[in-house]
Amino acid sequence: MLHYLQRISSRTWVRLGFLGFFLYSCWQLWRFYQWAVGTGSYVDRPEATAGLVPLGALMSLAAWLKSGVFDPVMPASVVIILAALLLSVLFKRGFCGWVCPVGTVASALGWAGRLMSGGRPRRMPVWLDRTLRVPKYLMAAYLVGWMAMMPASIGLDFQLLPYYATSDMKILYGLLHPAWGYWALAGFVVVTSLGSGTNTWCRYLCPLGAIYGGASAASLGVVRRDPRACIDCKACDAACSARIEVSTSTRAIRSPECDGCMDCTRDCPVPGALTSRLAGLTVPWQFWPAFIVVTWLLVWAFATATGHWQQGIPDELVAEYMRTMKLTHDF
C-alpha cells in the first residue's frame, strides 16, 4: 500500500482535478434539472456537462464540417470533442490519459485490481488481448464512416429537437436512475477491471478512445527509446498502464493505446534511454501536465471568447421542454 501511495503522480492530481470539476458540474446540472421541472431553485446550467452527449456532439461536428454552422444549442459538446482531438494530435491520447472523468474512474478500478492481486495485472494471452480490442476500433470506424456519410441536414435538424436541448439532463437522469442495461455494463466493467487489474472500459470498450487513438498515431508528442542507452530492465513495461512493450521499441512509441501518461519515462532509471519529444524537440516529462492543462484551458478560453461555449437556448425554453416531456412521459 505504501508503495502505491508513494507513486501518486502529477497525473493523478490532474485527473482528480478534472474529475472533481466534472462531478461538481453534474451536481449543478441536477439542480438545474430540478428547477426546470419545478421542484427546486434556479441555478445556472453548466456547459461542461455537454460532454455527456458524445453522439450528439459527433453529429454536430459532422454538420459543422459540412455546412459551416456551429452547434447553436449545445456548442460546448463540439468544443470538447475538438479539444480532445487536438490533445490527441499534440500529446498522444492526452484526453484519455489526463482529462476524461470516465477514464479516471475506470483507471482507478484497474489500479484497485492490481492492488488486490499484489501489484501486477493478470496478463491474458497476447492474441486474446488483441482480439478483444478489435470491437472498439470497429465501432470507431463505424462512427467515423457514419459521420462522413451523414447529410448535414440530419445533424442540423437534430439540433432543433427538444430531445437534443435536454439530452445532457436525460443522460444524467438515466445514470442516477439506471435501467438494467446500465447496471449490466457497469457491473461487467467493475468485475473485469478488479479481476484483471486492467482498465477494461478504455482498453476494450470505448469507441471514442479508439477515435482519439487513431488521431494520435501521427501525434507530435511521443516517447522515444534509445536502444544504445537501454539496460533492458523493463521498468518502462511495468510502468505502462496500457501494457505497451516499450522496451522492445527501436523508435518512437506510436501505439494508439498510448495515452501519453509519461510513466515509462518517469520510471526509466537511465537518463536518455527514454525521452519525451514534442515536434522533434526533447522536453522534460515533468512538463506534460502543464502542456495538457494549458492546452485545454486555451481551447476553453478561445471558445468562450468567440461565443462557441455558451448554450444558445434560453433556460425558460429548456424548462418548458422538460415540463412538457415530463407530462407526456417522454423523459
C-alpha positions in Angstrom: 0.0 0.0 0.0 2.8 2.5 0.9 4.5 1.7 -2.4 1.4 2.8 -4.3 0.8 5.9 -2.2 4.4 6.9 -2.9 3.8 6.6 -6.6 0.9 9.2 -6.7 2.0 11.4 -9.6 1.1 14.7 -11.0 -1.1 12.9 -13.5 -3.2 11.6 -10.6 -3.8 15.1 -9.3 -4.6 16.5 -12.7 -7.1 13.7 -13.3 -8.7 14.2 -9.9 -9.0 17.9 -10.6 -10.9 17.3 -13.8 -13.0 14.6 -12.2 -13.9 16.8 -9.3 -14.9 19.7 -11.6 -17.0 17.4 -13.8 -18.8 15.9 -10.7 -19.5 19.4 -9.5 -20.9 20.3 -12.9 -23.1 17.3 -12.8 -24.4 18.4 -9.4 -25.2 21.8 -10.8 -26.9 20.2 -13.8 -29.1 18.1 -11.4 -30.0 21.3 -9.6 -30.9 23.0 -12.9 -33.0 20.0 -13.8 -34.9 20.2 -10.5 -35.6 23.9 -11.2 -36.7 23.1 -14.8 -39.3 20.6 -13.6 -40.5 23.0 -10.9 -39.0 21.3 -7.8 -36.0 23.5 -7.0 -34.4 26.9 -7.1 -32.8 28.3 -10.2 -29.0 27.8 -10.8 -27.1 28.4 -14.0 -27.0 25.5 -16.3 -23.3 24.3 -16.6 -21.8 23.9 -20.1 -19.2 21.3 -19.2 -21.9 18.6 -18.9 -22.3 18.8 -22.6 -19.6 16.1 -22.6 -22.3 13.7 -21.5 -23.7 13.8 -25.1 -20.8 12.4 -27.3 -23.0 11.1 -30.1 -24.9 14.4 -30.4 -21.5 16.1 -30.4 -20.3 13.9 -33.3 -23.4 14.7 -35.3 -23.0 18.4 -34.7 -19.3 18.1 -35.5 -20.1 16.5 -38.9 -22.8 19.0 -39.6 -20.4 21.9 -38.9 -17.7 20.5 -41.1 -20.2 20.1 -44.0 -22.3 23.2 -43.6 -20.2 25.7 -41.6 -22.9 26.0 -39.0 -21.6 25.6 -35.5 -23.9 23.9 -33.0 -26.1 26.8 -31.6 -27.8 24.7 -29.0 -25.0 22.8 -27.1 -21.8 24.1 -28.7 -19.6 23.0 -25.7 -20.2 19.4 -26.8 -18.4 20.0 -30.1 -15.7 22.1 -28.4 -14.9 19.2 -26.0 -14.6 16.8 -29.0 -12.4 19.2 -30.8 -10.2 19.8 -27.7 -9.9 16.0 -27.2 -8.8 15.6 -30.9 -6.3 18.4 -30.5 -4.8 16.8 -27.4 -4.5 13.6 -29.3 -2.6 15.2 -32.2 -0.3 17.1 -29.8 0.2 14.8 -26.8 -0.8 11.2 -27.8 -4.2 10.3 -26.3 -3.9 13.1 -23.8 -7.6 13.5 -23.3 -8.0 9.8 -22.3 -4.9 9.8 -20.1 -5.3 13.1 -18.3 -8.8 14.7 -18.7 -11.6 12.1 -19.2 -13.5 11.6 -16.0 -14.8 8.2 -17.1 -11.2 7.1 -17.9 -10.1 8.3 -14.4 -12.8 6.1 -12.7 -12.0 3.2 -14.9 -8.3 3.5 -14.3 -8.9 3.6 -10.6 -10.8 0.3 -10.9 -7.8 -1.2 -12.7 -5.4 0.2 -10.1 -7.6 -1.4 -7.3 -7.5 -4.7 -9.1 -3.7 -4.6 -9.3 -3.5 -3.7 -5.7 -5.7 -6.7 -4.8 -3.5 -9.0 -6.9 -0.2 -7.9 -5.4 0.8 -5.1 -7.8 0.6 -6.5 -11.3 -2.2 -7.0 -13.8 -3.2 -10.6 -14.7 -2.0 -10.7 -18.3 -4.0 -12.6 -20.8 -2.6 -14.1 -24.0 -1.5 -11.5 -26.5 -3.8 -12.9 -29.2 -6.8 -12.7 -26.9 -6.0 -9.2 -25.8 -5.7 -8.0 -29.4 -8.9 -9.8 -30.4 -10.8 -8.1 -27.6 -9.6 -4.7 -28.7 -11.0 -5.1 -32.2 -14.6 -4.3 -31.5 -13.9 -0.8 -30.2 -11.9 0.0 -33.3 -14.7 -1.4 -35.5 -17.2 0.8 -33.7 -14.9 3.8 -34.1 -14.6 3.1 -37.8 -18.4 2.9 -38.0 -18.8 6.2 -36.2 -16.3 8.0 -38.5 -17.9 6.4 -41.6 -21.4 7.4 -40.3 -20.2 11.0 -39.8 -18.7 11.1 -43.3 -21.9 9.8 -44.9 -24.4 11.7 -42.8 -26.0 14.6 -44.7 -25.5 17.9 -42.9 -29.3 18.4 -42.8 -29.7 15.5 -40.4 -27.4 17.0 -37.9 -28.9 20.4 -38.2 -32.4 19.1 -37.9 -31.4 17.1 -34.8 -30.2 20.2 -33.1 -33.7 21.7 -33.4 -35.3 18.8 -31.4 -36.3 19.4 -27.8 -34.6 16.0 -27.1 -31.2 17.4 -28.0 -31.7 20.5 -26.0 -32.3 18.4 -22.9 -30.1 15.4 -23.7 -27.5 16.1 -21.1 -30.2 16.0 -18.4 -31.7 12.9 -19.8 -28.4 11.1 -19.7 -27.7 12.3 -16.2 -31.2 11.2 -15.1 -30.5 7.8 -16.7 -27.2 7.5 -14.8 -28.9 8.3 -11.5 -31.9 6.1 -12.2 -30.2 3.3 -14.2 -32.1 0.6 -16.2 -30.8 -2.9 -16.1 -28.6 -2.3 -19.1 -26.6 0.4 -17.2 -26.2 -2.0 -14.3 -25.1 -4.8 -16.5 -22.5 -2.8 -18.3 -21.2 -1.1 -15.1 -21.1 -4.5 -13.3 -19.1 -6.0 -16.2 -16.6 -3.2 -16.2 -16.2 -3.3 -12.4 -15.8 -7.0 -12.1 -13.4 -7.4 -15.1 -11.3 -4.4 -14.1 -10.9 -5.6 -10.5 -10.4 -9.2 -11.6 -7.7 -8.4 -14.2 -6.2 -5.3 -12.8 -6.8 -3.7 -16.2 -8.8 -0.6 -17.3 -11.4 -2.7 -19.1 -13.5 0.2 -20.3 -10.7 2.2 -22.0 -8.8 -0.8 -23.3 -11.7 -2.8 -24.8 -14.9 -0.9 -24.9 -14.6 2.9 -25.5 -15.1 3.8 -29.2 -14.3 7.5 -28.6 -10.9 6.4 -27.1 -10.3 4.4 -30.3 -11.0 7.5 -32.4 -8.6 9.6 -30.4 -6.1 6.7 -30.6 -6.3 6.8 -34.4 -5.7 10.6 -34.3 -2.7 10.1 -32.0 -0.9 7.8 -34.5 0.7 10.9 -36.0 1.0 12.8 -32.7 3.7 15.5 -32.3 4.3 14.3 -28.8 5.8 10.9 -28.4 8.2 8.8 -26.2 11.3 7.8 -28.0 13.6 4.9 -26.8 17.3 4.8 -27.4 18.4 1.1 -27.7 22.0 2.0 -27.1 21.3 3.5 -23.7 18.7 1.0 -22.6 19.8 -1.6 -20.0 16.8 -3.8 -20.6 15.5 -3.5 -17.1 11.9 -3.4 -18.4 10.9 -0.8 -15.8 9.0 1.0 -18.6 7.0 -2.1 -19.4 6.0 -2.4 -15.7 5.0 1.2 -15.5 2.9 1.3 -18.7 -0.8 1.1 -17.8 -1.6 0.5 -21.5 0.6 -2.6 -21.4 2.8 -1.5 -24.3 6.1 -3.3 -24.6 8.1 -0.1 -24.6 11.4 -2.0 -24.0 11.2 -3.6 -27.4 10.7 -0.5 -29.4 13.6 0.8 -31.6 11.9 4.2 -32.3 9.1 6.4 -31.2 6.1 4.8 -29.4 3.3 5.1 -31.9 0.8 2.7 -30.4 -2.8 4.0 -30.5 -3.1 2.6 -26.9 -0.6 5.1 -25.6 -2.3 7.8 -23.6 0.7 10.0 -23.0 0.9 9.3 -19.3 4.8 9.5 -19.4 5.0 6.9 -16.6 7.5 4.9 -18.6 9.8 7.9 -19.0 9.4 8.8 -15.3 10.4 5.3 -14.1 13.3 4.8 -16.5 16.5 4.6 -14.4 18.8 5.6 -17.2 18.9 9.2 -18.4 18.4 9.4 -22.1 17.1 5.8 -22.6 13.6 7.1 -22.8 12.8 10.7 -23.7 9.6 12.7 -24.3 9.6 14.6 -27.5 7.3 17.3 -28.8 7.6 18.2 -32.5 11.0 16.6 -32.5 12.3 18.5 -29.5 13.2 16.8 -26.3 11.2 18.2 -23.3 11.2 17.0 -19.7 8.4 14.6 -19.0 7.5 16.8 -15.9 6.2 19.5 -18.4 3.5 17.2 -19.7 0.9 18.1 -17.0 1.3 21.8 -17.9 1.0 21.1 -21.6 -2.3 19.2 -21.1 -3.9 21.6 -18.7 -2.8 24.8 -20.5 -3.9 23.5 -23.9 -7.3 22.5 -22.5 -7.8 25.9 -20.9 -6.7 27.8 -24.0 -9.3 25.9 -26.1 -12.0 26.7 -23.5 -10.9 30.4 -23.3 -11.0 30.7 -27.1 -14.4 29.0 -27.3 -15.8 31.3 -24.6 -14.4 34.4 -26.1 -15.8 33.6 -29.6 -19.2 32.6 -28.3 -18.8 28.9 -29.0 -19.1 27.6 -25.5 -22.3 29.1 -24.0 -25.5 27.3 -24.7 -27.8 29.0 -27.1 -31.3 28.2 -25.9 -33.0 30.3 -23.1 -33.3 28.5 -19.9 -37.0 29.2 -19.8 -37.5 27.3 -23.1 -35.5 24.4 -21.8 -37.7 24.3 -18.7 -40.8 24.3 -21.0 -39.3 21.3 -22.9 -38.7 19.5 -19.7 -42.1 20.0 -18.2 -43.8 19.0 -21.5 -41.8 15.8 -21.7 -42.5 15.0 -18.1 -46.2 15.4 -18.7 -46.0 13.1 -21.8 -43.7 10.6 -20.1 -41.1 11.2 -22.8 -38.4 12.0 -20.2 
